[in-house]
Amino acid sequence: MRVLGLMSGTSADGVDAVLAEFRGPPRRPRWRLLSRATVPYPHDLHLRLIAAGQGQSIQAADVIELGEALTEVQAAAARACDPAGNAELVGCHGQTLWHRPPQDARRGSSWQLLQAPLLAQLLQRPVVFDFRAADLALGGQGAPLVPAADAALLPAIGGWRALLNLGGIANLTLLPPQAGPDRGAAVQGWDCGPANTLLDLAAAQFSGGERRFDAGGAWAAQGQVDEPLVQLWLREPYLQQAPPKSTGRELYGQMDLERRLEELELAARRRNQPLEPADALATLTAFTAAVVAQDLARGPAVLELLVAGGGARNTTLITALRRRCRGLQLRPLAELGIGDSDREALAFALLAWWHQRGVSGSLPSVTGAAKPAVLGVCARPTR
């Protein structure tokens, strides 16, 4: 079956689309990636999504218009990826506006903005959406959902294999080895902490809105890392919390950036120096790498780290990861045929295929849910 996957992550910079073909056993399907496309959000839409995702007050009428505009970009990405309309099914994540993980006795909740019936009508294809709700209803985090797809699509190797997505948030998947005492171990996965959210917000702030991100990490490469602050930040509660855990812009957004910049400025003042934007970006970049390295050090020994997401193109961040994650092989996931921007869109294509076949798509070992669940709701077009 040919399935379109559409993904827009925490960075809210646009829509990644893939057209994939799945055949055979659901848990180990034969698959091909047929085409890909990326369509950026218009700048105004990007800014409105970021504002809404950070808790800015918004009128109900504006939510409707925001959802409609976002859905039209999703449709444009689908058409760019599959102009001939070969897909039989679409899996669309939508845009997360707010994620509330479970806490104490309170269940979690998550809001992915999308007008799915409109998207189904625009594409004249059934659309599977709202992938997180079933897991959340079962007491899970509702995230991350990609580890189940990683386990299905990628072969095991001789030791633990880790996959790192550097989107708005950094998240890890740990796949058990093909042989040895850990062969039957459960897949692991969790959200580590910030990746591009703080970096993008800082680049926009320091450039007066002229830059949406630090391309290639070139700006950060000009600065000096405040290592004592990095080590202090690593002791924060979320970063010390054991999985299952998930997070997003509600924790690592503009308010969090402002706090960190104040701490950086105070540290610079103690050295009788002004805070240079390059130093702030260098420290935030090093912090992301340090968070990932700290999490990897707590788990089983990993042989290989495969990196994807927009942050995989940040040379300064990758260099920091190599320095802090010594003892393992770090390489791009693209070497296995899944490009930097393909992995999550491919995962939601697979989750949609699983939904269509009635196959569970969640892993309680990752999300902490009471049991696995078939994920998503299907909207069908009116013909």
N, C-alpha and C positions, 0 to 999 in steps of 0.2 A: 504494500500500500504506500502511496506517495502522500506525505504529510508536510504541511508548512508549519514551521515553528517561528513564533514572533516573541522577542524578548526586549524589554526596556528595563534596565537595572536602576540601582539607587542613584547613579550619577544623573539620570534623567536627561541624557544628551541626545537620545535618538532611539531608533528601533533597529535591532539586528534581526535579519530574517534568513532562514535556511529552508531549502526544499530537500527532504530526505526520503529515502525509500527503505521500508522495513519489511522483512520477510522471515518466516521460520519461527522458532520457539521464542516466546516473548522475553524470557530472561536472558537469552543469548541470541538475539536476532542477528541475521545477516543484514547489514545496512550499507547504504551508499549516500554520500552527500552529493546531491546533484547540482545545486546552485546556491548562491548566497548573495545578500545585498544588505546595505546599511543605509538608512534614511535618517538624517539628523532632524531633530525637532527645530522648528523656527525659533529664533532667539527669544522672542516674546513668550512663546509657549514654554520653552525651557525655564525661563525665569519664573513664570507663574506656577509651574509644577514644583520647582525648588521651594518657593515661598509657601505653597500649600503643604508640602512635605515637611516643613519645619514649624508647622503649627500656626501660621499666619491666619488671622480671621478671614473668612471668605463667605460671600453670600451664596445661598442655595442656587440662585440663577447662574452665578458664576461657575459653580460646580458642574452644572448641566452643560454649559458652554465649553468648559475645560474638557469634560469627558468626550464631548462630540468632536472637538478639535483633535484630541489625542487619538480617537478612534479612526479619524480620517487619515492620520499619518500612519497608523498601523496598516490600514488598507493600502496606502501608497507603497509601503515597504513590501507587503505581500505581492502586489502587482509587479514591483521591480524585480523581485526574486523569481516569480513564476508568471511571466507575461502571457504564457500560453494557457494558463489555468489548468495545469496538469494535476494539481493537488486535489485529493479527494476529501481531505480533512485539514483543519487548522487548529493548532494549539497556541493560544495567545495568553501570555502572563498578565498583560495589562501593566499599569504603572503604580507601584506602591506609593501611596500617600502617607500611610502611617502603619507601623507595626508595633503591636503591644505583646511581648512575650508573656507566657504564663508566669505568675508570681504568687508564691505561697498557695493559698487555696483558690485563687482567681484564675480562670482559664484565660488563654490568650486570644487575641483578635488581630486581624490584618485586613487592610483595605487596598485592593488593587483596582484602580480606576479604569473602567472600560465600559463602553456601550456594546456589549457582545451581540445582542440581536441586530443592532445596526451593522456591525462588522460582518455578520453572517449574511445580511441582505446585500451589502456592498460587494462582497466576494462571491455570493451565491454558493457558499460552501458551509457545512456545519462547523461551528467554532466551539472548541472546548476551552473553558476559562474557569476562573475562581478555583484555582488548584489548591489553595492553602486551607480552605475552610473545613474540609472533612477531617484533616489531621488535627487542627485546632480544637474541633468539637470533641475529639478523643483525648484531649489533654496534652497534645503535642505542641511543639514550638511552631509548627507550620513552615519551618525552615531549618536548614537548607533542604531543598527538594532534589537538587541536582545529583547528590551522591548515589541515589538509586540508579540513575541513568549512567553515571560513570561506571558502576559495577557491571551493568549490562553491556555497555558498548566497548569497554577496554579490557584487553586480556590481562590476566594476572602474570606476575613475573616471579623471580626467585626469592624476593623479599617484599616487605611492605612498600607499596607505591603510593605516593601522595600527589594529589592534584590541588593546585592553588589557583583560585580565581581572584584576580585583582580588579574588581569592579569598584563601585562606590564603597562597598564593604569587602574586606578580605575574608574568604572562607576556604576551608580545607576539606578534602575528602581523603580518607585513608583506606586503601584497598588491601586486604590480606593477601599473603603470598600464595602461589600455586601449590607449594609443597611445604612440609615441615610441620612443627607443632602448632603453628598459628593458622594453618590452612583453613580450618573451619571457623575462624574467628569472624565476628560480625564486622560489617562495614562501619566505619566511623566517619563523622563529619560534623562541623559546627562553624559558626561565624566567629572569626578570630577578633575582629575589631575594624578600625577604619583603614581604608586604602585610599581611594581617590576622593572621597567626600571632602575631607579636610584640605587636601592638596588643591582641589579644584576651587573650593571657596576662597582659599588663601590667594591663589593666583588671580582670581577675579578681583578680590579686594585690593591687592597690592598694585594691580594694573589699572584700577579705576574702571573695571568692567571690560577692558579691551581684550583680555585673555580669558577663555573659559577653562583652560588647564595649562599646566606647565609642560609644553611639548617636549617629549623625550627626557624630561627631567633636567633640561639645560640650565634653567634658572637655579634650581637647587644645587646643581653641580658647582656653581660659583660661590656657594656659602660654606660656612663651618657648622658642624653639628654640635649642639649643646648636649653632650653625652650624659652629664648628671641629671638633666631634666628628662631625657629619654628613660633613664633607669628609674626615676621617680614615677613617671607616668605608667610604667609597666606594673606598678603595684596597685593600680586602681581596681576597684571591686569587680567590674565586669571582666577585666583581663585576668583576674585570679579565679574567677568562677569556673567550675568544672562543667563540661558538656553534660547533657544537651543544653545548648544556648544559641540564641539568635539575637540580632540587633540590626539597627538601621540608622536613618537620619534623625530619628527621634532622640537618639543618644549622641551620635556623632554628626552634629549639624553646626549651624552658625553659632549658637550659644557656646557649644563646646570649643569651637575654634577661638572665639573671643577670650575664653578663659585661658587657653593655652598661649595665645599671643600676649596676654597680660603677664603671664609667668615668664615668657621669653623676654619681654621688655624689662621686667624687674631684674632678671639675671644679667641682661646686657648693661643695665644701669649700675649694677654692683661692680661691673668691670669698667665703669666710666666710658661706656660706648653706647651709641645709638643701636637700636634693633634694625638690622639690615634685612630687607625682604628675602634675600638669598639665604641668609642664615636661618630665618624662620622656616622657609621651604625645605632647606637641607635637614633641619631637625625633625620636621613633620614626616619627611620621606624616610629618614632613619627610624623613626618611631614605628611606622608601618612595618618595615622589615624586622624590627626587633620584636614586635608583637607576634609575627608569624614564627620567628625563630624560637621564641619562648614556648609557644604552643607545641611546636614540633619536638622540642626537648623533653616535654612531659609525656609524650606518647611512646609507642613502640618505635624501635630504631628503623628509620626509613632509608631505603637505598636510593630512591629516585624521587625528585620533585618536578612535576610537570606544571608549567605556568601558563595561564591564559588570562583573558580579560584585557581591558584597555591599559592597565598598569604594566602588562607584559612589554609594552612599547616604551616604557619609561626606563631608559638606560641607567639612570642614577639609582632608581629603586632596585633594579635587577642586580646591579653591582653591590648594593648594600645587602641584598638577600644572599648573594654568593659569599660575602664576607662573614655574615652572621650565621649562616647555615652550613658550616664546614662539615665535611664527612659524608655528604650525599651528592649525587649527581643532579644538577639543576639544568633543565632544558625546556624549550618551548613545547607546549602541547601540539603546536602546528606541525612538528616533526612526525606526529602520528596521523596527520591528515585532518585535524580539527583546528581551524584557525583561531586566532585570539578572540574574535568576536562571534565564533560559531558555537562554542560549547554549550552555553545556556539556552540558546535558541534551539539547538539540536535536542537538548534534554526535554524541552517543553513539547517538541514534536513527538518525541518518544512517549512522554506522559499522556499526550492526547491519543496516541495509538493504543496505549495500555487502557485508557478509559474506554475506547471504542470496543476493545476486546474483553472488558470486565476484569482486567488484571490490576491488582493493587500497585500503587506507585509510591507509597511512603515506606520508610524504614524506621520502625520504632527505636532501633539502636542509634539512630541519628536524631530523630525529633523528640523521642521520649513519649510518644503516643501509646495508648493502652494496647493498640493492635494496628496492623496495616489496614489501609483503606484504598478503595478506588478513588482517585482524585479527579476533581473537576465537575463542571456542569456543562451540558451541551446546548447551545443555541442553534436552531436550524432556520434556514431562510424560508420565506414564503415565496413560492414560485408562481 
